[in-house]
């Protein structure tokens, strides 16, 4: 399969990217200034729920980041294979240059820059 087809299929983007990327971070409950003992106990319960939700949020965020990083590494490896530069000593430098030139345009622009500049290494 061509690398551009894989980009169009979304092969290099994490599943449920938008929902996970824009997940709402849990907010800490507020403690009223004048509280009774019952209100303070309720606050302690809310705080415990908040801490559990925050831990789940952080775990999900870390999972998203690691999955995203793995997909970027796969994209880089697929570019090297597509351009027949696997193991080339300058492949990492070429990818860095292509990324700097095209990252604002997404995977298509990076691939285009990489393929165009890879001709210099052949």
C-alpha positions in Angstrom: 0.0 0.0 0.0 1.2 3.5 -0.9 2.2 5.8 2.0 -0.2 8.4 0.9 -3.1 5.9 1.0 -2.1 4.9 4.5 -2.1 8.6 5.5 -5.6 9.1 4.0 -6.9 6.0 5.9 -5.7 7.6 9.1 -3.2 4.8 9.8 -0.8 7.2 11.7 -3.4 8.8 13.9 -4.5 7.3 17.2 -8.0 5.9 17.4 -10.7 8.3 18.8 -8.1 11.1 18.5 -10.4 14.0 19.0 -12.3 12.6 21.9 -9.0 11.6 23.7 -7.2 14.8 22.7 -9.9 17.1 24.0 -10.9 15.0 27.0 -12.0 17.3 29.8 -9.6 17.3 32.8 -11.4 16.7 36.1 -11.8 19.8 38.2 -11.1 19.9 41.8 -14.1 20.4 44.1 -14.3 23.7 46.0 -14.4 23.9 49.8 -16.8 26.5 51.0 -15.3 29.1 53.4 -17.6 28.3 56.3 -18.2 24.6 56.5 -19.9 22.3 59.0 -18.5 18.9 59.8 -21.0 17.2 57.5 -20.0 19.5 54.6 -16.4 18.8 55.3 -17.0 15.0 55.1 -18.9 15.5 51.9 -16.0 17.5 50.5 -13.5 14.8 51.5 -15.7 12.2 49.6 -15.8 14.5 46.6 -12.0 15.0 46.8 -11.5 11.2 46.8 -13.7 10.9 43.7 -11.7 13.7 42.1 -8.4 12.1 42.8 -9.5 8.8 41.2 -10.8 10.6 38.1 -7.6 12.6 37.8 -5.5 9.4 38.0 -7.7 7.8 35.3 -7.3 11.0 33.2 -3.5 11.0 33.6 -3.3 7.3 32.6 -5.4 7.9 29.5 -3.4 10.9 28.5 -0.1 8.9 29.0 -1.5 6.1 26.9 -2.5 8.5 24.2 0.9 10.1 24.1 2.7 6.7 23.9 0.4 5.5 21.2 0.9 8.7 19.2 4.6 8.4 19.5 4.6 4.8 18.3 2.5 5.8 15.3 5.0 8.6 14.5 7.8 6.1 14.6 5.8 3.8 12.3 5.3 6.7 9.9 9.0 7.4 9.9 9.8 3.7 9.3 7.3 3.5 6.5 8.8 6.6 4.8 12.3 5.0 5.0 10.9 1.9 3.4 9.0 3.7 0.8 12.1 5.7 -0.2 14.5 2.7 0.1 16.6 4.4 2.8 16.3 1.8 5.6 19.6 1.9 7.5 20.9 5.0 5.6 23.2 7.1 7.9 21.4 10.3 7.0 17.8 9.0 7.1 17.2 10.5 10.6 18.6 13.9 9.5 16.4 13.8 6.4 13.3 13.0 8.5 14.2 15.9 10.8 14.4 18.3 7.9 11.2 17.0 6.4 9.4 17.3 9.7 10.6 20.9 10.2 9.5 21.8 6.7 6.1 20.1 6.7 4.8 19.4 10.2 2.3 22.3 10.2 0.7 20.6 7.2 0.4 17.2 8.7 1.6 13.8 7.5 1.0 14.5 3.8 3.4 17.5 3.8 6.1 15.7 5.8 5.8 12.7 3.4 6.0 15.0 0.4 9.1 16.8 1.7 10.8 13.6 2.7 10.2 11.9 -0.6 11.3 15.0 -2.5 14.5 15.4 -0.5 15.3 11.7 -0.4 16.4 12.0 -4.0 19.5 13.8 -2.8 20.6 10.7 -0.8 20.2 8.2 -3.7 
